[in-house]
């Protein structure tokens, strides 16, 4: 899974990307000064841009870093806490 979408918890835009280990990860679509990740377009499938994501390095440009959406989603923590207490 990769490309643009909407978070099912808060309805904000997200980008799905594939990690170096092959897992799916959602990130906020705009660069952030707090970002810990770097996105790279890897091609297109059915007209949708595919992305890879990796942990940012000190040598990466600070303006092109992205934040995990799990860190910024206002509803994710509430929903995750409810799941854990069940």
HELIX and SHEET records of a PDB file:
HELIX    1   1 UNK A   62  UNK A   64  5                                   3    
HELIX    2   2 UNK A   69  UNK A   72  1                                   4    
HELIX    3   3 UNK A   76  UNK A   85  1                                  10    
SHEET    1   A 3 UNK A   3  UNK A   6  0                                        
SHEET    2   A 3 UNK A  13  UNK A  19 -1                                        
SHEET    3   A 3 UNK A  24  UNK A  27 -1                                        
SHEET    1   B 4 UNK A   3  UNK A   6  0                                        
SHEET    2   B 4 UNK A  13  UNK A  19 -1                                        
SHEET    3   B 4 UNK A  48  UNK A  55  1                                        
SHEET    4   B 4 UNK A  37  UNK A  45 -1                                        
END                                                                             
